[in-house]
């Protein structure tokens, strides 16, 4: 994998190839938080109980990131 992927590259990949696969019948899964930063995901999880997780689009690589508490 190319480590020099930009945030714009990652977002473009998601919009072009993944958006329709994630959103089913106009509904976004509760665990999917889309394009948010690592810091924002950490802040969201701080007030959640252990075992809570979210999936987001990676800011630095083509793909997804799993964040959990």
VOGU-3710 file (C-alpha; in Angstrom, 3 decimals, decimal comma):
1> xxxxxxxxxx> 0,000/0,000/0,000  1,233/3,453/-0,845  1,944/5,301/2,417  1,765/8,719/0,723  -2,008/8,683/0,210  -3,568/12,055/0,927  -6,768/12,655/2,834  -8,362/13,767/-0,429  -7,318/10,489/-2,106  -8,905/8,454/0,692
11> xxxxxxxxxx> -12,131/10,447/0,582  -12,321/10,229/-3,206  -11,842/6,451/-3,020  -14,687/6,164/-0,535  -17,078/8,311/-2,535  -16,255/6,614/-5,822  -16,071/2,955/-4,784  -17,577/2,415/-1,344  -20,379/4,876/-0,620  -23,133/2,853/-2,295
21> xxxxxxxxxx> -21,941/-0,352/-0,609  -22,152/1,200/2,868  -25,456/3,005/2,491  -28,216/0,431/1,973  -31,702/1,639/1,025  -30,762/5,159/2,080  -29,775/4,031/5,588  -26,299/4,428/7,071  -25,431/1,722/9,646  -25,247/3,045/13,210
31> xxxxxxxxxx> -21,640/1,876/13,581  -20,440/3,709/10,456  -19,272/7,266/11,073  -17,924/8,053/7,629  -15,307/10,695/7,200  -14,296/11,831/10,677  -10,859/12,306/12,159  -9,118/9,984/14,595  -9,415/12,648/17,274  -13,154/13,005/16,671
41> xxxxxxxxxx> -13,639/9,238/16,891  -11,690/9,105/20,166  -13,868/11,884/21,581  -17,052/10,068/20,531  -15,913/6,854/22,189  -14,833/8,436/25,479  -18,417/8,682/26,725  -19,486/5,242/25,441  -19,452/1,978/27,389  -16,709/-0,633/26,899
51> xxxxxxxxxx> -17,293/-2,706/23,784  -18,616/0,194/21,718  -17,011/0,583/18,303  -17,208/2,585/15,141  -15,896/2,292/11,617  -14,635/5,337/9,762  -12,838/6,119/6,538  -9,098/6,305/7,125  -7,554/9,729/6,692  -4,142/8,426/5,661
61> xxxxxxxxx> -4,744/5,165/3,785  -7,203/3,779/1,295  -9,605/1,814/3,460  -11,347/1,811/6,787  -10,327/2,197/10,412  -11,910/0,395/13,354  -11,991/2,346/16,588  -13,224/0,743/19,793  -13,462/1,222/23,495
//
